[in-house]
Amino acid sequence: MNSAYSFKIYTTTAQLHSNWDDIAISTIFLSKKYLDVLEKSSPENMICHYIGLFENGNLVGIALSQFLDLNKLESFGERDKCIKTAVRNFVFRNFGSHVLVIGNNMLTGQNSFALLDTIDKKRALQVLNTAVTELKQRFKSIGKKIHITTYKDFNSEEIKTFRIPEFENEYAFSTQPNMVFTINEAWKTEQNYIDSLSKKYRDQNKRARKKADQIEKRKLHLEEIIALEETIYDLYLHVAKNAPFNTFFLPKNHFRIFKEIFKDKFLFYGYFLGDRLIGFNTLIKNGSIMDTYFLGYDEKVQREKMLYLNMLYDMIAYSINKGFKEIIFARTALEIKSSVGAKPIKMHGLIGHSNRVVNHFMPTIFKYLEPEIKWQQRNPFK
């Protein structure tokens, strides 16, 4: 007997199927808790939906979609002032302001969907594609026609599952890599890591640590995050606005909500010069993996004190001490992350435009949508 597949689209986490978290075991970023964070503190220009995939009435797969209204952004990023940036901004404003992401635009990695091992993956993607078509109709009915649909981020093996007729008109692209730091099983302390570095990079570590010797690093609790919320947001916004490209900005309460819901699984570290908060970084415990999250800093202090590099070293030290296997450093600042030992993992996705003519030229247009980053990979180890 053939299996009967179906889907259900949820608009709130309260509606989610009782077995949702049984499917979400592969990543914390599809769990009810994390989706609750999104529901309570997602960016202003984002609408999330949660998709359940069913086989004969049983939940066998879950997925996340994020609708982005780029018309609500004042800026896509203020760092690069060039013709290519101007063209990209024009394209988004006029041809792609309504974007439907199947996955999580706030993270790097496969946080799009999770499926039971027993399910036929290609059949599941066919059902997911039907659910996405239904979502587009829902948005169209409220006057928000979807221009661009994209599925992200998949490794070289995962993207092969999409080789089915439903996706043959989508443009397969590769974006900036995900920088992943693998922790050597022999390392038990930060010193073990430092000892494994070549002389040049041991010297870099020593120099960075000396520069920051007056900076105090503190783990902040919920009450402190709330008390420092204005300063935290200013520091975050400074870094976010100076990124080469942005499709969202976090709301001011995001870190507070995350800490309230995730408690000790969400780590918030403040960096102080005297009594003044001059930077922060955040980490998320995701099973045996440590996911780096958003950060912020005072640019002047960061340059003088090598603050960003020190943050990377701190993240590595903590993860080694606590027995994590891997750190996901994501896809910004590629060269400096490689200088501490992170390796690039190629990421793939699919993108399509609702207009057939525009979609035909997607390979050309995409070069303007995705900023090209030139960087040199480093190898800091002996």
N, C-alpha and C positions, 0 to 999 in steps of 0.2 A: 504494500500500500504506500502511495506517495505521501510524503510529509506535506502538511498544509502550513505554509509560512504566512505570517502577518506582522504588522507593526502597530505601535501606539505612540503617539507624540504627547509628551507631558510638558506643561508650561510652568509647573512649580514642583519643588522637591517633595512637598507634602503628598503629591499624587503618585510618586514613584512606587513601582511594584515592590512588594514585601521582600522579594528575593534579589533585589537590585545589587546589594553589596556582595552577594554570593558570586556574582559575575565580575565584580570590580576588583577582585583580589590581585590582578596583575599590576595595578597602579592606583595609588591613593587619589589621583587626579580624576578618577571617574566615580569615586565613592560619594555616598549621600552627603557626608560631612563637607567634602570639598565643593560639591555642587551647591551646598547651602551657603558657603562663603561667596560663591559667585552670585547667588540669588540676592544676598544681602549687601554686597559691595562690588558689583561689577561696574566697569566703566560706563559712563553716562550714555555713550553711543552704541552700547552693546545690548542685545536681547538674546538670552540663552533658551534653548529647547533641549529636552532630554528624550531620547528615542529608545523604546524597548522593542526588541525583535523576538518574535514568538514562533515556536514550532509546535503545532498541535496544541496550542493554548499555553504552552510552557515557555517561560522566559529563558532564552538561550543566548541573547546578545544585548548589549547596551551601547549607546553612542551619544555624543555631545555635539550640538551645533551652536554656533555663535553668529548672529547677524550683526554686521557692523555698518552703521550709517556714517560714512566719512564726511557728509555735509556738516555734521555737528562739530568737526574738528577745526580749530582756528589754524592749526599748523600740522604738517606731516613730519616735521623735524626741521630744526633751524641751523644745523651745522653746515650743510653743504649748500653753497649759493652758486649754482652752475646751470648751464642750459639744460642738461639732462634732468636735473631736479625740477626745473620749471616745466619741462615736457611731461614728466611723471605726474606732477601735481595737476596739470591740465587734463591728462588722461583720466585720473581718478575723479576729478571734479565733474567731468563731462560724460565719461563713458563707464565709470566703475564705482560710483559713490555708494552703491548698495551691494555689500559683499556678504555671501553666506559661506562661513568656514565650517567644514565638518572636521572637528578637532578643536584644539585650544590655541587660540592666537596669542595667548599670554605666556605660553610655555614652548619649549623645544622638545620634540620627541613624539612617539606614537601615543597620544592621549585622545585619539579620535573615537575608538571603539574597543570593546572587549567581547570576546565570543567564547562560549564553551568549546572545549576540544572536540566534542562530538558533532558539532555543526559543520556542514559543508560551507567553507568560507566564501566561495564564489557565489553560492546561492544566497548567503547572508548579505553579500554586497549588492546583489540584485534587489533584495528587499529593502536594504538601506537606501538605494538609489530611488526606489518608489516612494519611500518616506520623504526623501529630500524634495522630490517633485511635488508632493502634497504640501510640504512646508512653503515652497515657492508660491503655490496657489494661495495659501493663507496670507502671506505677506502682500501678494498682489491685491487681495480683497480689501486690504486696509491702505491701499495706495502706495505700497513700497515694492516696486518691481525689482527683483533680484537681477543685477547686472552680471556679477561674477560669482561663480561657485568654485570653491577650492577644497581639496582633501589634503591634509598635511598631518604630521611629518612621518615618513616611513623610511626604513632602511632598504638596502638593495634587495633583500629577500621579500620583505613585506609588500613592496610596490608591485611585485609580480602577480599578486592575487587580483589586481585590477585589470588584468588582461582578459577582459570579457567584452562582448559587444556594447553593453551599456555605457562603457567609458571610452569607446574608440575615437570619439570626436574631441576628447579632452586633451589638452597639451600637457605632456609629461615633462616636468621641470626638476631641476636640482638646485637647491638653494645653498646658502652658506652652511658649512658643516656644523654639526653639534660637537662641541669640544668636551670630550669625556676623559676624566682622570681615573685610571685604574690603580687601585692600591695594592702594592706588592704584599703578598701574605707574610713575607719575612719582616715587614715593618711593624714594629710594636709601639714605637714612639716617633715624635717629630724628628729627633736626632738621627734615627735610622734613615729617614727620608733625606735629610740634609747630607748624610754621609754617602748616599748613592749618587749625589750630584757631581758633575765634573767641576774642576776648580773655578772656572769662569762663573758658574751658576751658584756655587757655594759662596763666592765673593759677592754675587748679586744679592743673595739672601742676607748675608752679613751686613752689607751696606744698607739694605732696606730696613732691617731691624734696628740698626743704629739710628737711622734718620727718624724713626718713629718712637724713640725711647721715651719721649715726654708725653706720648699719647696713652691715655688709659682706655682699655677696652672693657666694657661691662655688658653682661647679659641683662637685658631689660625685661621686667615683668609687665603684666597688663597695665597696672596703675601708672607705671612710668611711661609706657607707650602712649597712653591717653594724655598724660600731663605734657608730653613733648610733641603732641600731634602736629601742631603748626610748624615747628622747626623741622620735624621729620618730613613733612610734605614738601616744604621748600627745598630741602636737600634732594629728595626724590625727583621733584620737578626739574631741578637744574640739570640732572643727568639725563632725564627722559627727553627734555626739549633739545638737548645737544646730541641726541642720537641721530644717525643719518636718515632714519625713516621711522615714523610712528603711525599706527592706525588706531591708537587708543591712549588714554591717560587714566591711571587709577584714581578712584575717588579718595578723598581725604581719610575716610574711616576704614580703608581696606586692611591695613595692618592690625588695627584694633580688633576688627571682626575676625580676622584669621587667628589671632592669638586667643580670643574668646572661645572659638570653636575647637581649635586644634591643641590648645594648651602646650604641653611640653614637646609635641611633635613639630611645632613651629618655633624656630629659634630667632630671636631678634637681638643683634649685638650693636650697641652704641659705642662710638669712638669719641672721646672727650679730650679737649685741651683745656685744662683747668675745669671750670664748671660748664664750659660751652660744648654742646653737641656739634661735632664737625663732620660726622659721617656715620653711616650705619650699613649693615648688610643683614640679609635674612636667609635662613636655610630651612628646608623641609625634609623631615625624615620619611623616606618612602621605602619601607622594608629595609633591605640591605644597601639601598642606594641613598645617597645624600643629594638632594636637588638644591642647587643654588637658586635664589629667587631675586627679588628686586633689591636695589641698593641706592644709596645717595651719598653725596659728599660735597664739601666746600671745595671748589676747584683750586683755589689758591693753596689751601692746606694740602690737598691731594698732590699737587706738583712738588711742593717743598718737602713733604714727609713721605713720598712714595706710598701714599695711603692705600691706593687700590691694590698694589702689589702685596702690601702687608695683609690686606683682607684675604687675598688668595692663599697666602701662606697660612693664615689663621684657619681658614676653611679646611685646608689639607691637614693641619695639625689636629684639629678637633675630630675629623673623620677617621684618622688613623687611630687616635686614642680610644675612640668609641667602637672600633671594629667594623666600620663600614667597608664595603668592597669597591665602591665606585662613587665618583662625584660627577654629577652632570653640571658642567659649567656653561652650557647653552651656546648661543651663537654670536655673541658680541666680543669685541676686544680679542680677536683670535690669536694674534701674535704673542701678546703678553701671557695669555693662558697657556700657549704652547711652551713658553719659556719656563713655566713651573712644572711642566710635564704632561699637560693635557694633549690628547691626540684627536685629530679631526675624524668624525664619522660622517660620511656623505649622507645627506637627507634628500628624499624625493617627495614629490607631490603631483597632484593633477589640478589643472585649472581650466575653466571653460567660461565663455561669455554667452549671454542669452541671445545676442545678435549674431546670426550666422556669418555675416560678412566680417564683423570685428573678430569673431572667433577664428576665422580662417587666417587672420594675421596675428594671432596670439603669440606665435614664436618670436615675432619681431617686437610686438608691444611689450612682452614680458621683460625684455632687456631694460625697459624703462621703469617697470613696476618694481623690480628687485634690484636694489643698489648693488653695484659690483664692488667688492672689497679686495684690494690687492694686499697680500700679506706674505711673510716668509715664515715657514714653519721652523721652529727651533727644537733641538733635542738636548735637554739639560743633563741627561744622565751619562754616567761613565760609559 
